Amino acid sequence: MMNDLLWKNLDIGIIGAGRVGGNLAYWLSRKGWRIKTVFSKTTQSAEKVANAIPTGISDNLQNVFENCDVAFLTVNDSAIVPLLDRIQEFSKYKVKTLAHCSGLLPSSILGLAGLDFAKVSIHPHAPIPRLSTKRNPFADVLFGIEGDKFGEEFAIEIVSDLGGILHHIDPAQKVLYHASGVFGSNFVYVIASVAQELLRESGISEELSKKTAQIMISRALQNFIDFGLPDGMTGPVVRGDIDTVQAHISALKNTPFLKFYIEGCRIAAKVAGKEKIFAELFDSIINE
C-alpha cells in the first residue's frame, strides 16, 4: 500500500461539478489531496468549485485524462456509460485509476472505457447538499466501496480523510443498498408533501402547514436518533388505537393517499409489534 504522502501526490481530475463532485473536490483539497482540474458540461458550476479550492478547470475531457493520475466520474448514473464510450476513444492518457460515485452501478462497468485502469466505486450513502465550504457533508456518512485491489486501497484513503464510515459493498447487493436511499432520503420529501397537503385541506394556511410539517418531521427524526426503533415511534398504530386508524381510513377514501396510508400503517404495525391488532382491518380493506 502506498504511504499517505504518495497518495496525495496523485493529480486528481473531477468530472462533474454537482453536489457530490463539488463537495468531494473541495473537502479532499482541504485534506491535502491535489485536485488538478474540474470538468463539467456547465462551465459556471466548474468555475464555482475551482474557485473555492482554488484549482483549474477544463473544457476538454481528453485533457483531463492526459494531465491527471485519477479521474472521478461524479455524474448522474445515466451519464456514466456515454461518458465511458467517449473515454474509450482516447489514444493518449495519463490516468491510471478510474472511480465513479454511483451507488447503483458496479465498478466493473468502468471496464467499458476499454483502457487499463484500476477501477473503484466510492458512494457516499447520504443526501449531499450544494457545495458546502463550512461543514463537511461526508463526516460520519456510510461509504459503499467496491473495486479491484488498488482501487479499494485508494478508496480506503479517500473515505478515511473525508471522515466517512467504510463498508465493502457486494456489487450484487448495490440495487437494494441504493433503494434504501430512496426510502431514507427521498421519501421524507414525499411524506412532507402529503402532510402539508392534508393540513391545507383541513383549513391550515400554507405558511403554517409548512412550518407544522417541518416540526413534525424534525421531531420524529430526533426521536429516531435518540431512541431508535420502535421506541422512538408515536401515533395510533403504536398505541394499538384501531378506532383512530379506521377514522383516518374513512377520511382518506377519496384521496390519492389511502393506499400509501394503509401500507405505511402495515409496516409501522410490524415494526411496533402490533400486526395482530390491525391485520383483519388492513386485509378487509385490501380485499374490498
N, C-alpha and C positions, 0 to 999 in steps of 0.2 A: 504494500500500500504506500502511496506517495505521502510525504510529510506535508504538514499544513502549508509551509512556505511554497512548495512546488504546486499544490492545488491552486494557490492564489496567484501564481504566475501565469495561469491559463487566461487567454483572452476570450471573453465570452460575448457572443452576439445574441441579442434578444429579438426574436422575430414575432412581432405582435405587441403593441403597446397599450393593451387594455388593462383591466383590473389586475389580473394575475401577472402579466408580463411587466407592467409598470411597477407594481409593488415588489416583485421579485428582483428586478434590476436595481431599484433604489435600496432595498434592505440588504441585498448581497454586497452592494458597493459600500455600505456602512460597516460591513464586517471585513472589508479589505479585499474583496474579490474584484477582479479587473473587468469591468463592463466596457468592452471595446466600442460597441456600437449598438444602436437601437434601430430596427427596421419596422416600418408599419405602412400599410396601404394609405393611412391618413398621416400626412406629414406633421400636422398640428399636434396629434397625440404623441408622436415620436419626439418632437421637439420639447414637449412638456416634461416627459420623463427624462430626456437627455439633459435638459437644463437643471433639473433637480439634482442630478448626480454629482457634477456635470460630466458629460461624455459626448461623443459624436453621434450623428445619425447617418443612416444610409438610405438612399432611394433605389438601391440596386441590390437585389437578393444575392447575386453571384459574388458581389464584392464582400458581403458578409462572410461567405464561405471561403473566400480567398484570404481573409485577414483575421479570422478567428480560429481558436482551437476547439471551442464548444459552441454549438448552436442550440438555443432553446426555442422550440416551437410553442408559443403561448397563444395560439389562435383557437377559434372555435373548432370543435370536433369535426364538423362538416368541411372545414377548410384544410384539414391535415393531409388527406390523400391528394388533392390537387396540388398542394404545396410540394409534396414528395415527388410528384410527377415532374415538376419544374426542376427540382434539385437533381433528379436523375440525369438531366441533360448536361449538367456541369462537367466539363472536362478537366478543370483545374480547381483545386480546393485545398485548404489548409485544415479544415475542420476534421477532428478525429473522434469527437463524441457528439452524438445527436440525442437530444432529450425532448420529450413532449410532456405537457402538463394535463393531458386528458385523463379523467377518472374512468372513462368508458373503454377506450381503445387500448389494446396491449402494446407493449414496447416493440413486439415483433413486427408491427405494421411499419415501423421505421425502415425495415428492410426493403420497402418499395422504392426507397431512394436509390437503391442499386449500387451504393458505394460502400466502402469498407469503413463503417463507423462502429464505435462502441454505442450501444443503444440502451436507453433507460426511460421509464415513465416515472414522473415525480408529480404527484397530485395532492394539493392541499384540500382536505375534505371539510371545507367551511365556506360560508359566503365571504367573498373578498370585496372590500369597498373600493371606490375610486382611489386614485393614488393618495396614500396616507403617509406624510412625512413626519408625523408626530407620534404615532402609535403603531408598533409593528403588528400587522394583521395576521402574521403567521405564528406568533407566540402561542404555545400550548395547543396548536392545531395538529390533528392527525394527518400525517402524510402517508398515502399508499404508494409504495415504490415497488417496481419490478423491472428487471432487465438482465443484461449479461454481467459478468463478474466486475469488469472495470466500471461499467455504468452504475452498478449498485454501490460500489465504493465511492464514486463521485457523489451519488445521491445522499449517502450517509453523511458526508461532509456538508453538503448543502443544507440538509434538514437540521443538522446539529447547529450550524451557525444561524439559522433562522429561528431557532428556539422551538422547533416543532417536535412532535411525537412520531417516531418512526414505526411503520408497520410494513412488513414484506407481504404484499397482497398477491394472492394466486390469480393469475390472469383470467382463469375460468370463472372466478367469483366477482370480477370487476363490474359486471352489469348490475348485480344485486347491490354491491357496495355503492355504485353510482346512484341507483334508485333510492337508496336510503337518504341521499342528499336532497332529493325532491321532497320527501316527506319531512325531513328535519329542517329544511330551509325554505323551499318554495311554497309549501302548503301553509306555512304560517301566514303568508300574504292572502291565500285563498280564504283561510279562516277569518282573518281580519276584515276582508271584503264582505263576507257573509254577515259577520257580526254587525258591521256598520250598516249594511242594508236593512237588516231586521230592526235595528234601533231606529233608523229613519222611518221605517214603515210603522213603528209603534208611536211615532209622533215626536221623536227627539230630533233636534236641529242637526244639521250637517256637522257643524263645528263640535258640538257636544258628543255626537255619535263617534266622531274620530277620536276625541280625547278619551272617551269611555272605553272604546275598543283597545286603545293603546295601554290603558291602565290594566284592563283585564288580562291582556296577553303578557305584559311585562311582569305582573304579579304571579301569573301562572308559571312563567318561566323561572321566576325566582324561587317559587315553591319547589319546582323540579330540581333546581340547583341545590337547594337547602335540604330537601327531604327525599328526592328521587321518586321511584315508582314502587308501590302505589301510594306511598304515604303522602306525597305532595298533592294528590288528586282531590278535587272537591266536586260538588254537584249532585244532582238527583240520582244518577246511576250509582255513584259511590255510596250514597245513603240507602240505596235499595228502594227509592221512592218511585214506585211504579205508577202511581196516580199522576204525578207530575210529568213523567215521561209520556204517558198517554195523552195528557193535555197538550204537550208540545207537538206530538204527532198529529193531533186533530188540527191544531193551528197551522201546521206546515203543509197540510194535504194539498193545498192549491198553490204551492210554491215549488220552485225547482230544487229546493234543498231537502226534501223529505228523505230521499234515498241516502243522501250524504249524512243526514242526522241519524238515521237508523243504523247505518254501517259504523258510524263513529261511536254510537252508544253500544253497539255489539262488541266492538273492540275494547271500549272502556270497561264494559262489564267483565270481559275475560281478564283484563289486567287487574281489576279490582276484586276478582274472585266472586262476582255476583251473577255469573252466567245463568244459573238455575232460576233465579228470580225473574229474569227477563226473557228467557228462551221462548216460552209459549207466546208472549206478546209479539216478539220480533218475527217468529215463524208464521204467526197468523197474518201479519201484515204482508210479508213477502209472498204468501200463498193466495192473497186476495186477487 
